[in-house]
Amino acid sequence: MGIKEIDAKILQTAFLAGAQCIESKKEYINELNVFPVPDGDTGTNMTMTIMAAAKEVGLLENPDMKTVCKTISSGSLRGARGNSGVILSQLLRGLTKSLMEKETITTKDMAEAFEKAVETAYKAVMKPKEGTILTVAKGGAKKAAELSEQDLDFETFGEQVIAYMEETLQKTPEMLPVLKEAGVVDSGGQGLLTIIMGAYDAITGKVTDVRIPSGEVKAAVSTRKVDSSNLSTSDIKYGYCTEFIILLPENSDYNIAKENAFKQYLETIGDSLVVVSDEDVVKVHVHTNDPGLAIQKALTYGALSNMKIDNMRLEHTEKLFKEEQGSPEITPDFKQADEEMHKEANPRKDVGFISVSMGEGMDEIFQGLGVDVIIEGGQTMNPSTEDMLNAIAKVNADTIYILPNNKNIILAAGQARDLTEDKKIIVIPSTTIPQGITAMINHVVNHTPEENEAHMIEEMNKVHTGQVTYAVRDTSIDGMSIEKGNIMGIGDGKIVSVASDVASAAKEMVAYMMNDEAGLISIYYGEEVTKEDAEALCDTLSEQYPDCEVELNYGGQPIYYYVISIEP
């Protein structure tokens, strides 16, 4: 007779095994992406999302069901990257919310949790599309519900649910023509199935070693770097970067008033404060000279987890030594600490701006337009929800506009908005850098936040964006046969030109995007393009489209040789 009930320890092990499984197969999942562009990719985003939670779950010792569930939910929610990662975090959020009050879990309980997971994930997506990870999840929930009334052990139950999810996954190309043309199944669905298969192997005893590396998940993004070479360790007012998670007990009276009082206390002993709560988990970051005081105060609210204390003075000395030795690379955590130490104590203002950007030139453009915090990321690596929350904490404003500038970052920005209570967050759903630039230009100081939101979106939607990059794999898409190494022009999200050289692909792409209302062509050239080549393309487009003004800007973006926009 197989296992009939799962306790907290088995759930913990199963979750870690699922994370371990997708981590080992993320490159295979990446290969299923339809677009052959060198981007963040589904496998990478889902892995970084679940690993953010696995790091915390793996540290729990003899946990109860509620603690395991809350840690899974909170960790994945904040670590979510890309659309697939955000949807995965919502699936886990719904699943764990259904299970956290159980002492042990039966197959019927799991079926109900699957249903809650799917319901939560569908609600999180504004326009759910079938043939995706959502469809595969829904298939699993449907089969689980059918089996829930039978007295099955988890081995039989899981085997049949996985088989039906696999069957559903194989049908995704029939639901999305683009998958069928490329000859692949949905990558997000494959990622979800991979996680569940790993968890199933742990539940049935096929996998027993589920250790997760103790190191931090490598940061995918950072904010603007600053030069700290002239900063003495004596200039560091608070020497210890202190981080921990408070696990609030059941029926805790922790509320907004207590959180504000907690923040006020921490401000008396330190700075660079970030306190973010999600249901019964509170994440804390503070720079202080006495970490013990912060810890003692936190213990009055609940048990602590994921404690981490770094000596920033020592790190700064080591950093300068490395730079003297020709090794300027520093850790992502220190980049944030270094930046926060340089942050000026600005008074509260009405409006602030956060923008995702890629490349030195793009950063400077946004900074010149008044953006307060720039998150370095974009297509090559999607920022997480927590990256957004950290940026929000740095902007001392009543209303903050976030410009994701990539369709795969919009959901993460939305989650950060929903987790922020003390500021009004408006996500402008920009899908490209040029759209974000246009949105910033069209913000009007004297308008209300609602008026500006509507106006910024209206104007940015008039912008057509093209990107020129290279193919990382052979594929067939949009009626084109593409070979690895080809140069592609992607116009408004569709591959519209394929060539052997950059200039030809760019010119064909612009011709495809051109319309009768076009009045301005903006060219942003990347880090691998010379100024001479960019000027030559600018001259060619000026001659070809004499009725349009053609602007040339240095973007400095990686991966994309050119980003070109056309607008009225």
Salt bridges, closest charged atoms under 4 A:
GLU23 OE2 - LYS26 NZ 3.07
GLU31 OE1 - ARG473 NE 3.34
ASP41 OD2 - ARG473 NH2 3.97
GLU101 OE2 - LYS66 NZ 3.18
ASP109 OD1 - LYS102 NZ 3.53
GLU119 OE2 - LYS116 NZ 3.85
GLU119 OE2 - LYS123 NZ 3.20
GLU130 OE2 - LYS138 NZ 3.37
GLU146 OE1 - LYS143 NZ 3.63
ASP151 OD1 - LYS4 NZ 3.10
GLU167 OE2 - LYS171 NZ 3.61
GLU174 OE1 - LYS180 NZ 3.43
ASP209 OD1 - ARG211 NE 2.95
GLU243 OE2 - LYS308 NZ 3.84
GLU250 OE2 - LYS66 NZ 3.88
ASP253 OD2 - LYS258 NZ 2.94
GLU259 OE2 - LYS263 NZ 3.79
ASP280 OD2 - LYS70 NZ 2.25
ASP310 OD2 - LYS308 NZ 2.55
GLU323 OE2 - LYS319 NZ 2.76
ASP333 OD2 - LYS308 NZ 2.75
GLU339 OE2 - LYS394 NZ 3.40
GLU340 OE1 - HIS285 NE2 3.92
GLU340 OE1 - HIS287 NE2 3.57
ASP372 OD1 - LYS349 NZ 2.41
GLU376 OE1 - LYS225 NZ 3.26
GLU386 OE2 - LYS283 NZ 2.90
ASP387 OD2 - ARG81 NH1 3.25
ASP398 OD1 - ARG348 NE 2.87
ASP418 OD1 - ARG417 NE 3.10
GLU450 OE2 - LYS424 NZ 3.58
GLU459 OE2 - LYS462 NZ 3.19
ASP492 OD2 - HIS464 ND1 2.81
